Amino acid sequence: MKFVLPVAPMPVSQARPAPRPQPGKRLKVGLLHNGKPNGDAIIQSVFDALAVRGIAADSVSHSKPQAGEPLTAAMLEELKHCDLVVTALAN
């Protein structure tokens, strides 16, 4: 798994689409609520839509206490084992 820090833009020549899962594979989805009001509702609705379509099999859910705080090392460790992570900004 590769993590990219958003400190500088990646040259377009280096950008590649994320690999697609095998057809029929159900994904482990990370849900990261950043602490903003209503963000959890948006994230849950995305997960529900994935589950209804048979895409999501399981989820790992974490909530940051405040939007401006970074993830804890324990949160990051658990989320990095997910096939994808959904987060949202909301008010």
C-alpha positions, -999 to +999 in steps of 0.1 A: +000+000+000+013+034-009+003+066+011+007+100-006+011+131+015-008+160+000+021+184+003+029+188-034+011+179-065+019+147-082+030+151-119+003+138-142+028+115-158+032+096-125-005+094-117-021+060-121-056+048-115-061+026-084-062-011-091-098-024-094-109-053-073-116-086-088-152-090-100-173-103-071-148-095-044-164-079-014-143-051+001-133-042+036-142-005+039-126+019+063-150+047+076-132+077+089-154+104+105-133+136+108-154+151+136-174+176+115-212+177+120-231+153+097-199+138+083-208+104+099-242+104+082-226+109+047-200+082+054-226+057+065-247+064+035-218+057+012-211+024+030-248+014+029-248+020-009-217-001-013-232-029+008-265-029-011-246-033-043-227-062-029-194-044-029-187-039+008-185-069+031-171-054+063-162-021+077-137-006+102-150+027+117-130+054+134-139+090+145-114+117+152-123+139+182-119+171+162-115+178+125-081+195+129-064+166+148-044+140+129-052+103+130-037+083+159-011+057+150-036+030+160-063+044+137-039+045+108-026+010+114-061-004+113-073+016+083-043+007+062-056-029+061-088-018+044-094-021+007-106+015+006-113+043+031-142+067+029-142+101+046-162+133+042-162+169+050-196+182+061-215+207+082 
